[in-house]
Amino acid sequence: MASYSFDRYGIFTVTLANGQAWRQLSGDTDFAHWTKPAASYAARVTRGALGSFNLKVKGGSSAFKVEQVN
């Protein structure tokens, strides 16, 4: 990850090293609890069911539902 931030509801926005920005969907029931610098997390976005996207952080147990930010 290049950077991440949380809004007041705990929803995150992540910028990957390749410049892509992804925001967690508001309907996702999992919340990230990242506290380390962004560069210490390795994140990967994959396609999910029905055209959705999942973001998984290496070593984490959850996959988060995300959408790409324009």
CHARMM-style PDB file with segment names, atoms N, HN, CA, C and O in Angstrom:
ATOM      1  N   MET     1       0.838  -1.186   0.000  1.00  0.00      PROA
ATOM      2  CA  MET     1       0.000   0.000   0.000  1.00  0.00      PROA
ATOM      3  C   MET     1       0.875   1.240   0.000  1.00  0.00      PROA
ATOM      4  O   MET     1       1.924   1.292   0.642  1.00  0.00      PROA
ATOM      5  N   ALA     2       0.414   2.225  -0.734  1.00  0.00      PROA
ATOM      6  HN  ALA     2      -0.438   2.183  -1.256  1.00  0.00      PROA
ATOM      7  CA  ALA     2       1.106   3.512  -0.705  1.00  0.00      PROA
ATOM      8  C   ALA     2       0.534   4.401   0.394  1.00  0.00      PROA
ATOM      9  O   ALA     2       1.269   5.146   1.043  1.00  0.00      PROA
ATOM     10  N   SER     3      -0.787   4.320   0.602  1.00  0.00      PROA
ATOM     11  HN  SER     3      -1.384   3.715   0.075  1.00  0.00      PROA
ATOM     12  CA  SER     3      -1.422   5.087   1.670  1.00  0.00      PROA
ATOM     13  C   SER     3      -2.792   4.497   1.969  1.00  0.00      PROA
ATOM     14  O   SER     3      -3.359   3.750   1.171  1.00  0.00      PROA
ATOM     15  N   TYR     4      -3.305   4.853   3.135  1.00  0.00      PROA
ATOM     16  HN  TYR     4      -2.845   5.460   3.783  1.00  0.00      PROA
ATOM     17  CA  TYR     4      -4.679   4.509   3.491  1.00  0.00      PROA
ATOM     18  C   TYR     4      -5.218   5.566   4.436  1.00  0.00      PROA
ATOM     19  O   TYR     4      -4.467   6.252   5.129  1.00  0.00      PROA
ATOM     20  N   SER     5      -6.538   5.681   4.447  1.00  0.00      PROA
ATOM     21  HN  SER     5      -7.148   5.125   3.883  1.00  0.00      PROA
ATOM     22  CA  SER     5      -7.202   6.599   5.371  1.00  0.00      PROA
ATOM     23  C   SER     5      -8.567   6.024   5.716  1.00  0.00      PROA
ATOM     24  O   SER     5      -9.109   5.183   4.998  1.00  0.00      PROA
ATOM     25  N   PHE     6      -9.107   6.497   6.830  1.00  0.00      PROA
ATOM     26  HN  PHE     6      -8.666   7.180   7.413  1.00  0.00      PROA
ATOM     27  CA  PHE     6     -10.428   6.083   7.280  1.00  0.00      PROA
ATOM     28  C   PHE     6     -11.327   7.303   7.375  1.00  0.00      PROA
ATOM     29  O   PHE     6     -10.889   8.378   7.786  1.00  0.00      PROA
ATOM     30  N   ASP     7     -12.606   7.131   6.986  1.00  0.00      PROA
ATOM     31  HN  ASP     7     -12.962   6.258   6.652  1.00  0.00      PROA
ATOM     32  CA  ASP     7     -13.547   8.224   7.196  1.00  0.00      PROA
ATOM     33  C   ASP     7     -14.139   8.102   8.596  1.00  0.00      PROA
ATOM     34  O   ASP     7     -13.753   7.218   9.360  1.00  0.00      PROA
ATOM     35  N   ARG     8     -15.056   8.970   8.928  1.00  0.00      PROA
ATOM     36  HN  ARG     8     -15.370   9.688   8.307  1.00  0.00      PROA
ATOM     37  CA  ARG     8     -15.600   8.985  10.293  1.00  0.00      PROA
ATOM     38  C   ARG     8     -16.435   7.758  10.629  1.00  0.00      PROA
ATOM     39  O   ARG     8     -16.751   7.523  11.795  1.00  0.00      PROA
ATOM     40  N   TYR     9     -16.793   6.979   9.624  1.00  0.00      PROA
ATOM     41  HN  TYR     9     -16.537   7.170   8.676  1.00  0.00      PROA
ATOM     42  CA  TYR     9     -17.566   5.759   9.843  1.00  0.00      PROA
ATOM     43  C   TYR     9     -16.687   4.507   9.872  1.00  0.00      PROA
ATOM     44  O   TYR     9     -17.195   3.399  10.047  1.00  0.00      PROA
ATOM     45  N   GLY    10     -15.388   4.675   9.703  1.00  0.00      PROA
ATOM     46  HN  GLY    10     -14.976   5.575   9.560  1.00  0.00      PROA
ATOM     47  CA  GLY    10     -14.474   3.540   9.706  1.00  0.00      PROA
ATOM     48  C   GLY    10     -14.273   2.908   8.341  1.00  0.00      PROA
ATOM     49  O   GLY    10     -13.616   1.873   8.231  1.00  0.00      PROA
ATOM     50  N   ILE    11     -14.828   3.512   7.298  1.00  0.00      PROA
ATOM     51  HN  ILE    11     -15.363   4.353   7.387  1.00  0.00      PROA
ATOM     52  CA  ILE    11     -14.658   3.019   5.930  1.00  0.00      PROA
ATOM     53  C   ILE    11     -13.310   3.516   5.411  1.00  0.00      PROA
ATOM     54  O   ILE    11     -12.975   4.691   5.564  1.00  0.00      PROA
ATOM     55  N   PHE    12     -12.546   2.623   4.801  1.00  0.00      PROA
ATOM     56  HN  PHE    12     -12.818   1.669   4.676  1.00  0.00      PROA
ATOM     57  CA  PHE    12     -11.207   3.007   4.353  1.00  0.00      PROA
ATOM     58  C   PHE    12     -11.146   3.322   2.871  1.00  0.00      PROA
ATOM     59  O   PHE    12     -11.977   2.869   2.085  1.00  0.00      PROA
ATOM     60  N   THR    13     -10.150   4.103   2.510  1.00  0.00      PROA
ATOM     61  HN  THR    13      -9.475   4.472   3.149  1.00  0.00      PROA
ATOM     62  CA  THR    13      -9.736   4.314   1.130  1.00  0.00      PROA
ATOM     63  C   THR    13      -8.252   3.978   1.084  1.00  0.00      PROA
ATOM     64  O   THR    13      -7.470   4.471   1.897  1.00  0.00      PROA
ATOM     65  N   VAL    14      -7.871   3.140   0.132  1.00  0.00      PROA
ATOM     66  HN  VAL    14      -8.506   2.739  -0.529  1.00  0.00      PROA
ATOM     67  CA  VAL    14      -6.493   2.668  -0.007  1.00  0.00      PROA
ATOM     68  C   VAL    14      -5.955   3.111  -1.361  1.00  0.00      PROA
ATOM     69  O   VAL    14      -6.651   3.019  -2.372  1.00  0.00      PROA
ATOM     70  N   THR    15      -4.732   3.586  -1.379  1.00  0.00      PROA
ATOM     71  HN  THR    15      -4.167   3.662  -0.557  1.00  0.00      PROA
ATOM     72  CA  THR    15      -4.021   3.820  -2.633  1.00  0.00      PROA
ATOM     73  C   THR    15      -2.908   2.789  -2.712  1.00  0.00      PROA
ATOM     74  O   THR    15      -2.089   2.669  -1.801  1.00  0.00      PROA
ATOM     75  N   LEU    16      -2.890   2.050  -3.810  1.00  0.00      PROA
ATOM     76  HN  LEU    16      -3.556   2.148  -4.550  1.00  0.00      PROA
ATOM     77  CA  LEU    16      -1.881   1.010  -4.010  1.00  0.00      PROA
ATOM     78  C   LEU    16      -0.627   1.614  -4.624  1.00  0.00      PROA
ATOM     79  O   LEU    16      -0.637   2.752  -5.094  1.00  0.00      PROA
ATOM     80  N   ALA    17       0.438   0.850  -4.613  1.00  0.00      PROA
ATOM     81  HN  ALA    17       0.446  -0.074  -4.230  1.00  0.00      PROA
ATOM     82  CA  ALA    17       1.713   1.310  -5.157  1.00  0.00      PROA
ATOM     83  C   ALA    17       1.616   1.640  -6.645  1.00  0.00      PROA
ATOM     84  O   ALA    17       2.398   2.447  -7.149  1.00  0.00      PROA
ATOM     85  N   ASN    18       0.659   1.022  -7.359  1.00  0.00      PROA
ATOM     86  HN  ASN    18       0.024   0.367  -6.949  1.00  0.00      PROA
ATOM     87  CA  ASN    18       0.502   1.294  -8.790  1.00  0.00      PROA
ATOM     88  C   ASN    18      -0.363   2.529  -9.060  1.00  0.00      PROA
ATOM     89  O   ASN    18      -0.634   2.853 -10.216  1.00  0.00      PROA
ATOM     90  N   GLY    19      -0.796   3.215  -8.005  1.00  0.00      PROA
ATOM     91  HN  GLY    19      -0.575   2.952  -7.065  1.00  0.00      PROA
ATOM     92  CA  GLY    19      -1.576   4.435  -8.153  1.00  0.00      PROA
ATOM     93  C   GLY    19      -3.081   4.241  -8.103  1.00  0.00      PROA
ATOM     94  O   GLY    19      -3.818   5.222  -8.010  1.00  0.00      PROA
ATOM     95  N   GLN    20      -3.556   3.012  -8.161  1.00  0.00      PROA
ATOM     96  HN  GLN    20      -2.957   2.215  -8.236  1.00  0.00      PROA
ATOM     97  CA  GLN    20      -5.000   2.770  -8.095  1.00  0.00      PROA
ATOM     98  C   GLN    20      -5.515   3.071  -6.700  1.00  0.00      PROA
ATOM     99  O   GLN    20      -4.868   2.750  -5.704  1.00  0.00      PROA
ATOM    100  N   ALA    21      -6.693   3.696  -6.638  1.00  0.00      PROA
ATOM    101  HN  ALA    21      -7.219   3.957  -7.448  1.00  0.00      PROA
ATOM    102  CA  ALA    21      -7.332   3.989  -5.356  1.00  0.00      PROA
ATOM    103  C   ALA    21      -8.613   3.164  -5.238  1.00  0.00      PROA
ATOM    104  O   ALA    21      -9.390   3.068  -6.189  1.00  0.00      PROA
ATOM    105  N   TRP    22      -8.822   2.577  -4.077  1.00  0.00      PROA
ATOM    106  HN  TRP    22      -8.192   2.655  -3.305  1.00  0.00      PROA
ATOM    107  CA  TRP    22      -9.973   1.714  -3.818  1.00  0.00      PROA
ATOM    108  C   TRP    22     -10.622   2.117  -2.507  1.00  0.00      PROA
ATOM    109  O   TRP    22      -9.937   2.387  -1.521  1.00  0.00      PROA
ATOM    110  N   ARG    23     -11.950   2.155  -2.500  1.00  0.00      PROA
ATOM    111  HN  ARG    23     -12.507   1.936  -3.301  1.00  0.00      PROA
ATOM    112  CA  ARG    23     -12.705   2.515  -1.297  1.00  0.00      PROA
ATOM    113  C   ARG    23     -13.568   1.331  -0.882  1.00  0.00      PROA
ATOM    114  O   ARG    23     -14.185   0.669  -1.717  1.00  0.00      PROA
ATOM    115  N   GLN    24     -13.599   1.080   0.401  1.00  0.00      PROA
ATOM    116  HN  GLN    24     -13.098   1.617   1.079  1.00  0.00      PROA
ATOM    117  CA  GLN    24     -14.430   0.017   0.944  1.00  0.00      PROA
ATOM    118  C   GLN    24     -15.896   0.366   0.739  1.00  0.00      PROA
ATOM    119  O   GLN    24     -16.284   1.522   0.904  1.00  0.00      PROA
ATOM    120  N   LEU    25     -16.710  -0.614   0.383  1.00  0.00      PROA
ATOM    121  HN  LEU    25     -16.394  -1.553   0.249  1.00  0.00      PROA
ATOM    122  CA  LEU    25     -18.144  -0.392   0.217  1.00  0.00      PROA
ATOM    123  C   LEU    25     -18.793  -0.176   1.580  1.00  0.00      PROA
ATOM    124  O   LEU    25     -18.449  -0.849   2.552  1.00  0.00      PROA
ATOM    125  N   SER    26     -19.717   0.749   1.645  1.00  0.00      PROA
ATOM    126  HN  SER    26     -19.997   1.296   0.855  1.00  0.00      PROA
ATOM    127  CA  SER    26     -20.349   1.082   2.918  1.00  0.00      PROA
ATOM    128  C   SER    26     -21.150  -0.082   3.499  1.00  0.00      PROA
ATOM    129  O   SER    26     -21.378  -0.134   4.707  1.00  0.00      PROA
ATOM    130  N   GLY    27     -21.572  -1.004   2.656  1.00  0.00      PROA
ATOM    131  HN  GLY    27     -21.387  -0.961   1.674  1.00  0.00      PROA
ATOM    132  CA  GLY    27     -22.323  -2.158   3.135  1.00  0.00      PROA
ATOM    133  C   GLY    27     -21.466  -3.299   3.661  1.00  0.00      PROA
ATOM    134  O   GLY    27     -22.000  -4.280   4.178  1.00  0.00      PROA
ATOM    135  N   ASP    28     -20.149  -3.190   3.537  1.00  0.00      PROA
ATOM    136  HN  ASP    28     -19.716  -2.393   3.117  1.00  0.00      PROA
ATOM    137  CA  ASP    28     -19.244  -4.232   4.034  1.00  0.00      PROA
ATOM    138  C   ASP    28     -19.305  -4.255   5.556  1.00  0.00      PROA
ATOM    139  O   ASP    28     -19.243  -3.206   6.197  1.00  0.00      PROA
ATOM    140  N   THR    29     -19.426  -5.434   6.127  1.00  0.00      PROA
ATOM    141  HN  THR    29     -19.477  -6.286   5.606  1.00  0.00      PROA
ATOM    142  CA  THR    29     -19.567  -5.547   7.584  1.00  0.00      PROA
ATOM    143  C   THR    29     -18.238  -5.728   8.308  1.00  0.00      PROA
ATOM    144  O   THR    29     -18.208  -5.697   9.539  1.00  0.00      PROA
ATOM    145  N   ASP    30     -17.145  -5.914   7.584  1.00  0.00      PROA
ATOM    146  HN  ASP    30     -17.169  -5.939   6.584  1.00  0.00      PROA
ATOM    147  CA  ASP    30     -15.822  -6.025   8.202  1.00  0.00      PROA
ATOM    148  C   ASP    30     -15.167  -4.653   8.243  1.00  0.00      PROA
ATOM    149  O   ASP    30     -15.312  -3.855   7.317  1.00  0.00      PROA
ATOM    150  N   PHE    31     -14.450  -4.388   9.320  1.00  0.00      PROA
ATOM    151  HN  PHE    31     -14.332  -5.036  10.072  1.00  0.00      PROA
ATOM    152  CA  PHE    31     -13.727  -3.127   9.446  1.00  0.00      PROA
ATOM    153  C   PHE    31     -12.248  -3.402   9.607  1.00  0.00      PROA
ATOM    154  O   PHE    31     -11.850  -4.302  10.346  1.00  0.00      PROA
ATOM    155  N   ALA    32     -11.433  -2.619   8.909  1.00  0.00      PROA
ATOM    156  HN  ALA    32     -11.757  -1.888   8.309  1.00  0.00      PROA
ATOM    157  CA  ALA    32      -9.980  -2.753   8.999  1.00  0.00      PROA
ATOM    158  C   ALA    32      -9.491  -2.053  10.266  1.00  0.00      PROA
ATOM    159  O   ALA    32     -10.058  -1.048  10.695  1.00  0.00      PROA
ATOM    160  N   HSD    33      -8.444  -2.595  10.847  1.00  0.00      PROA
ATOM    161  HN  HSD    33      -7.984  -3.411  10.498  1.00  0.00      PROA
ATOM    162  CA  HSD    33      -7.850  -2.017  12.060  1.00  0.00      PROA
ATOM    163  C   HSD    33      -6.352  -1.844  11.848  1.00  0.00      PROA
ATOM    164  O   HSD    33      -5.540  -2.299  12.655  1.00  0.00      PROA
ATOM    165  N   TRP    34      -6.001  -1.188  10.763  1.00  0.00      PROA
ATOM    166  HN  TRP    34      -6.660  -0.819  10.107  1.00  0.00      PROA
ATOM    167  CA  TRP    34      -4.592  -0.984  10.442  1.00  0.00      PROA
ATOM    168  C   TRP    34      -4.037   0.171  11.255  1.00  0.00      PROA
ATOM    169  O   TRP    34      -4.685   1.206  11.414  1.00  0.00      PROA
ATOM    170  N   THR    35      -2.826  -0.019  11.768  1.00  0.00      PROA
ATOM    171  HN  THR    35      -2.299  -0.860  11.639  1.00  0.00      PROA
ATOM    172  CA  THR    35      -2.180   1.025  12.565  1.00  0.00      PROA
ATOM    173  C   THR    35      -0.742   1.280  12.128  1.00  0.00      PROA
ATOM    174  O   THR    35      -0.154   2.303  12.480  1.00  0.00      PROA
ATOM    175  N   LYS    36      -0.178   0.356  11.366  1.00  0.00      PROA
ATOM    176  HN  LYS    36      -0.655  -0.475  11.080  1.00  0.00      PROA
ATOM    177  CA  LYS    36       1.212   0.501  10.912  1.00  0.00      PROA
ATOM    178  C   LYS    36       1.281   1.412   9.691  1.00  0.00      PROA
ATOM    179  O   LYS    36       0.252   1.721   9.090  1.00  0.00      PROA
ATOM    180  N   PRO    37       2.482   1.843   9.320  1.00  0.00      PROA
ATOM    181  CA  PRO    37       2.625   2.624   8.078  1.00  0.00      PROA
ATOM    182  C   PRO    37       2.110   1.824   6.881  1.00  0.00      PROA
ATOM    183  O   PRO    37       2.233   0.600   6.842  1.00  0.00      PROA
ATOM    184  N   ALA    38       1.537   2.522   5.916  1.00  0.00      PROA
ATOM    185  HN  ALA    38       1.437   3.516   5.947  1.00  0.00      PROA
ATOM    186  CA  ALA    38       0.926   1.863   4.756  1.00  0.00      PROA
ATOM    187  C   ALA    38       1.888   0.934   4.033  1.00  0.00      PROA
ATOM    188  O   ALA    38       1.485  -0.135   3.573  1.00  0.00      PROA
ATOM    189  N   ALA    39       3.142   1.319   3.928  1.00  0.00      PROA
ATOM    190  HN  ALA    39       3.470   2.187   4.302  1.00  0.00      PROA
ATOM    191  CA  ALA    39       4.127   0.522   3.189  1.00  0.00      PROA
ATOM    192  C   ALA    39       4.375  -0.844   3.835  1.00  0.00      PROA
ATOM    193  O   ALA    39       4.935  -1.730   3.190  1.00  0.00      PROA
ATOM    194  N   SER    40       3.976  -1.027   5.075  1.00  0.00      PROA
ATOM    195  HN  SER    40       3.521  -0.307   5.599  1.00  0.00      PROA
ATOM    196  CA  SER    40       4.185  -2.317   5.734  1.00  0.00      PROA
ATOM    197  C   SER    40       3.078  -3.325   5.411  1.00  0.00      PROA
ATOM    198  O   SER    40       3.154  -4.483   5.820  1.00  0.00      PROA
ATOM    199  N   TYR    41       2.055  -2.888   4.681  1.00  0.00      PROA
ATOM    200  HN  TYR    41       1.992  -1.947   4.349  1.00  0.00      PROA
ATOM    201  CA  TYR    41       0.954  -3.772   4.290  1.00  0.00      PROA
ATOM    202  C   TYR    41       1.020  -4.059   2.790  1.00  0.00      PROA
ATOM    203  O   TYR    41       1.210  -3.151   1.981  1.00  0.00      PROA
ATOM    204  N   ALA    42       0.862  -5.328   2.433  1.00  0.00      PROA
ATOM    205  HN  ALA    42       0.708  -6.066   3.090  1.00  0.00      PROA
ATOM    206  CA  ALA    42       0.784  -5.737   1.030  1.00  0.00      PROA
ATOM    207  C   ALA    42      -0.675  -6.070   0.735  1.00  0.00      PROA
ATOM    208  O   ALA    42      -1.236  -6.996   1.321  1.00  0.00      PROA
ATOM    209  N   ALA    43      -1.282  -5.319  -0.169  1.00  0.00      PROA
ATOM    210  HN  ALA    43      -0.825  -4.567  -0.645  1.00  0.00      PROA
ATOM    211  CA  ALA    43      -2.695  -5.515  -0.495  1.00  0.00      PROA
ATOM    212  C   ALA    43      -2.845  -5.973  -1.932  1.00  0.00      PROA
ATOM    213  O   ALA    43      -2.043  -5.631  -2.801  1.00  0.00      PROA
ATOM    214  N   ARG    44      -3.889  -6.753  -2.163  1.00  0.00      PROA
ATOM    215  HN  ARG    44      -4.540  -7.031  -1.457  1.00  0.00      PROA
ATOM    216  CA  ARG    44      -4.165  -7.271  -3.500  1.00  0.00      PROA
ATOM    217  C   ARG    44      -5.656  -7.170  -3.760  1.00  0.00      PROA
ATOM    218  O   ARG    44      -6.466  -7.524  -2.904  1.00  0.00      PROA
ATOM    219  N   VAL    45      -6.016  -6.692  -4.933  1.00  0.00      PROA
ATOM    220  HN  VAL    45      -5.358  -6.405  -5.628  1.00  0.00      PROA
ATOM    221  CA  VAL    45      -7.420  -6.609  -5.336  1.00  0.00      PROA
ATOM    222  C   VAL    45      -7.691  -7.694  -6.366  1.00  0.00      PROA
ATOM    223  O   VAL    45      -6.954  -7.837  -7.341  1.00  0.00      PROA
ATOM    224  N   THR    46      -8.750  -8.453  -6.141  1.00  0.00      PROA
ATOM    225  HN  THR    46      -9.349  -8.336  -5.349  1.00  0.00      PROA
ATOM    226  CA  THR    46      -9.149  -9.511  -7.064  1.00  0.00      PROA
ATOM    227  C   THR    46     -10.635  -9.354  -7.379  1.00  0.00      PROA
ATOM    228  O   THR    46     -11.383  -8.717  -6.638  1.00  0.00      PROA
ATOM    229  N   ARG    47     -11.039  -9.952  -8.497  1.00  0.00      PROA
ATOM    230  HN  ARG    47     -10.431 -10.469  -9.099  1.00  0.00      PROA
ATOM    231  CA  ARG    47     -12.455  -9.937  -8.865  1.00  0.00      PROA
ATOM    232  C   ARG    47     -13.212 -10.917  -7.986  1.00  0.00      PROA
ATOM    233  O   ARG    47     -12.741 -12.014  -7.687  1.00  0.00      PROA
ATOM    234  N   GLY    48     -14.402 -10.483  -7.580  1.00  0.00      PROA
ATOM    235  HN  GLY    48     -14.784  -9.592  -7.822  1.00  0.00      PROA
ATOM    236  CA  GLY    48     -15.275 -11.343  -6.799  1.00  0.00      PROA
ATOM    237  C   GLY    48     -16.460 -11.782  -7.640  1.00  0.00      PROA
ATOM    238  O   GLY    48     -16.428 -11.720  -8.869  1.00  0.00      PROA
ATOM    239  N   ALA    49     -17.488 -12.217  -6.969  1.00  0.00      PROA
ATOM    240  HN  ALA    49     -17.515 -12.267  -5.970  1.00  0.00      PROA
ATOM    241  CA  ALA    49     -18.704 -12.680  -7.642  1.00  0.00      PROA
ATOM    242  C   ALA    49     -19.497 -11.501  -8.203  1.00  0.00      PROA
ATOM    243  O   ALA    49     -19.510 -10.418  -7.618  1.00  0.00      PROA
ATOM    244  N   LEU    50     -20.146 -11.716  -9.323  1.00  0.00      PROA
ATOM    245  HN  LEU    50     -20.136 -12.596  -9.798  1.00  0.00      PROA
ATOM    246  CA  LEU    50     -21.064 -10.751  -9.930  1.00  0.00      PROA
ATOM    247  C   LEU    50     -20.438  -9.388 -10.189  1.00  0.00      PROA
ATOM    248  O   LEU    50     -21.088  -8.356 -10.027  1.00  0.00      PROA
ATOM    249  N   GLY    51     -19.164  -9.394 -10.593  1.00  0.00      PROA
ATOM    250  HN  GLY    51     -18.636 -10.233 -10.725  1.00  0.00      PROA
ATOM    251  CA  GLY    51     -18.497  -8.155 -10.960  1.00  0.00      PROA
ATOM    252  C   GLY    51     -17.978  -7.330  -9.798  1.00  0.00      PROA
ATOM    253  O   GLY    51     -17.560  -6.189  -9.996  1.00  0.00      PROA
ATOM    254  N   SER    52     -17.993  -7.873  -8.600  1.00  0.00      PROA
ATOM    255  HN  SER    52     -18.332  -8.800  -8.439  1.00  0.00      PROA
ATOM    256  CA  SER    52     -17.488  -7.148  -7.437  1.00  0.00      PROA
ATOM    257  C   SER    52     -15.969  -7.284  -7.355  1.00  0.00      PROA
ATOM    258  O   SER    52     -15.356  -8.042  -8.107  1.00  0.00      PROA
ATOM    259  N   PHE    53     -15.381  -6.538  -6.433  1.00  0.00      PROA
ATOM    260  HN  PHE    53     -15.879  -5.922  -5.822  1.00  0.00      PROA
ATOM    261  CA  PHE    53     -13.934  -6.601  -6.201  1.00  0.00      PROA
ATOM    262  C   PHE    53     -13.669  -6.805  -4.719  1.00  0.00      PROA
ATOM    263  O   PHE    53     -14.384  -6.278  -3.867  1.00  0.00      PROA
ATOM    264  N   ASN    54     -12.626  -7.584  -4.423  1.00  0.00      PROA
ATOM    265  HN  ASN    54     -12.045  -8.012  -5.115  1.00  0.00      PROA
ATOM    266  CA  ASN    54     -12.219  -7.869  -3.051  1.00  0.00      PROA
ATOM    267  C   ASN    54     -10.801  -7.381  -2.823  1.00  0.00      PROA
ATOM    268  O   ASN    54      -9.933  -7.556  -3.677  1.00  0.00      PROA
ATOM    269  N   LEU    55     -10.566  -6.769  -1.673  1.00  0.00      PROA
ATOM    270  HN  LEU    55     -11.271  -6.626  -0.979  1.00  0.00      PROA
ATOM    271  CA  LEU    55      -9.220  -6.362  -1.282  1.00  0.00      PROA
ATOM    272  C   LEU    55      -8.806  -7.212  -0.101  1.00  0.00      PROA
ATOM    273  O   LEU    55      -9.501  -7.277   0.913  1.00  0.00      PROA
ATOM    274  N   LYS    56      -7.668  -7.859  -0.246  1.00  0.00      PROA
ATOM    275  HN  LYS    56      -7.104  -7.806  -1.069  1.00  0.00      PROA
ATOM    276  CA  LYS    56      -7.134  -8.702   0.818  1.00  0.00      PROA
ATOM    277  C   LYS    56      -5.744  -8.206   1.170  1.00  0.00      PROA
ATOM    278  O   LYS    56      -4.935  -7.916   0.288  1.00  0.00      PROA
ATOM    279  N   VAL    57      -5.474  -8.110   2.454  1.00  0.00      PROA
ATOM    280  HN  VAL    57      -6.131  -8.345   3.170  1.00  0.00      PROA
ATOM    281  CA  VAL    57      -4.166  -7.696   2.937  1.00  0.00      PROA
ATOM    282  C   VAL    57      -3.420  -8.939   3.382  1.00  0.00      PROA
ATOM    283  O   VAL    57      -3.954  -9.764   4.123  1.00  0.00      PROA
ATOM    284  N   LYS    58      -2.178  -9.068   2.925  1.00  0.00      PROA
ATOM    285  HN  LYS    58      -1.744  -8.397   2.323  1.00  0.00      PROA
ATOM    286  CA  LYS    58      -1.371 -10.241   3.254  1.00  0.00      PROA
ATOM    287  C   LYS    58      -1.278 -10.404   4.767  1.00  0.00      PROA
ATOM    288  O   LYS    58      -0.956  -9.460   5.489  1.00  0.00      PROA
ATOM    289  N   GLY    59      -1.566 -11.616   5.232  1.00  0.00      PROA
ATOM    290  HN  GLY    59      -1.828 -12.383   4.646  1.00  0.00      PROA
ATOM    291  CA  GLY    59      -1.530 -11.916   6.655  1.00  0.00      PROA
ATOM    292  C   GLY    59      -2.849 -11.643   7.361  1.00  0.00      PROA
ATOM    293  O   GLY    59      -3.019 -12.028   8.518  1.00  0.00      PROA
ATOM    294  N   GLY    60      -3.777 -10.993   6.691  1.00  0.00      PROA
ATOM    295  HN  GLY    60      -3.640 -10.681   5.751  1.00  0.00      PROA
ATOM    296  CA  GLY    60      -5.086 -10.712   7.277  1.00  0.00      PROA
ATOM    297  C   GLY    60      -6.061 -11.832   6.982  1.00  0.00      PROA
ATOM    298  O   GLY    60      -5.887 -12.587   6.026  1.00  0.00      PROA
ATOM    299  N   SER    61      -7.082 -11.933   7.805  1.00  0.00      PROA
ATOM    300  HN  SER    61      -7.223 -11.320   8.582  1.00  0.00      PROA
ATOM    301  CA  SER    61      -8.052 -13.019   7.623  1.00  0.00      PROA
ATOM    302  C   SER    61      -9.267 -12.593   6.808  1.00  0.00      PROA
ATOM    303  O   SER    61     -10.007 -13.446   6.318  1.00  0.00      PROA
ATOM    304  N   SER    62      -9.482 -11.296   6.655  1.00  0.00      PROA
ATOM    305  HN  SER    62      -8.880 -10.603   7.053  1.00  0.00      PROA
ATOM    306  CA  SER    62     -10.687 -10.816   5.982  1.00  0.00      PROA
ATOM    307  C   SER    62     -10.402 -10.346   4.562  1.00  0.00      PROA
ATOM    308  O   SER    62      -9.306  -9.883   4.248  1.00  0.00      PROA
ATOM    309  N   ALA    63     -11.406 -10.475   3.724  1.00  0.00      PROA
ATOM    310  HN  ALA    63     -12.296 -10.852   3.980  1.00  0.00      PROA
ATOM    311  CA  ALA    63     -11.398  -9.847   2.411  1.00  0.00      PROA
ATOM    312  C   ALA    63     -12.461  -8.759   2.465  1.00  0.00      PROA
ATOM    313  O   ALA    63     -13.590  -9.006   2.889  1.00  0.00      PROA
ATOM    314  N   PHE    64     -12.104  -7.578   2.042  1.00  0.00      PROA
ATOM    315  HN  PHE    64     -11.187  -7.377   1.698  1.00  0.00      PROA
ATOM    316  CA  PHE    64     -13.008  -6.435   2.095  1.00  0.00      PROA
ATOM    317  C   PHE    64     -13.601  -6.177   0.723  1.00  0.00      PROA
ATOM    318  O   PHE    64     -12.900  -6.288  -0.284  1.00  0.00      PROA
ATOM    319  N   LYS    65     -14.865  -5.840   0.668  1.00  0.00      PROA
ATOM    320  HN  LYS    65     -15.434  -5.750   1.485  1.00  0.00      PROA
ATOM    321  CA  LYS    65     -15.530  -5.454  -0.591  1.00  0.00      PROA
ATOM    322  C   LYS    65     -15.169  -4.017  -0.898  1.00  0.00      PROA
ATOM    323  O   LYS    65     -15.343  -3.137  -0.054  1.00  0.00      PROA
ATOM    324  N   VAL    66     -14.658  -3.765  -2.119  1.00  0.00      PROA
ATOM    325  HN  VAL    66     -14.517  -4.479  -2.804  1.00  0.00      PROA
ATOM    326  CA  VAL    66     -14.190  -2.432  -2.490  1.00  0.00      PROA
ATOM    327  C   VAL    66     -14.691  -2.042  -3.874  1.00  0.00      PROA
ATOM    328  O   VAL    66     -15.124  -2.880  -4.665  1.00  0.00      PROA
ATOM    329  N   GLU    67     -14.618  -0.732  -4.140  1.00  0.00      PROA
ATOM    330  HN  GLU    67     -14.266  -0.051  -3.498  1.00  0.00      PROA
ATOM    331  CA  GLU    67     -14.891  -0.184  -5.470  1.00  0.00      PROA
ATOM    332  C   GLU    67     -13.754   0.734  -5.825  1.00  0.00      PROA
ATOM    333  O   GLU    67     -13.158   1.369  -4.955  1.00  0.00      PROA
ATOM    334  N   GLN    68     -13.447   0.805  -7.122  1.00  0.00      PROA
ATOM    335  HN  GLN    68     -13.931   0.289  -7.829  1.00  0.00      PROA
ATOM    336  CA  GLN    68     -12.361   1.674  -7.557  1.00  0.00      PROA
ATOM    337  C   GLN    68     -12.813   3.124  -7.535  1.00  0.00      PROA
ATOM    338  O   GLN    68     -13.933   3.441  -7.936  1.00  0.00      PROA
ATOM    339  N   VAL    69     -11.931   4.009  -7.060  1.00  0.00      PROA
ATOM    340  HN  VAL    69     -11.021   3.752  -6.733  1.00  0.00      PROA
ATOM    341  CA  VAL    69     -12.205   5.429  -6.984  1.00  0.00      PROA
ATOM    342  C   VAL    69     -11.683   6.061  -8.267  1.00  0.00      PROA
ATOM    343  O   VAL    69     -10.547   5.799  -8.662  1.00  0.00      PROA
ATOM    344  N   ASN    70     -12.486   6.882  -8.919  1.00  0.00      PROA
ATOM    345  HN  ASN    70     -13.409   7.094  -8.598  1.00  0.00      PROA
ATOM    346  CA  ASN    70     -12.085   7.508 -10.176  1.00  0.00      PROA
ATOM    347  C   ASN    70     -11.170   8.686  -9.942  1.00  0.00      PROA
ATOM    348  OT1 ASN    70     -10.736   9.330 -10.898  1.00  0.00      PROA
TER     349      ASN     70
END
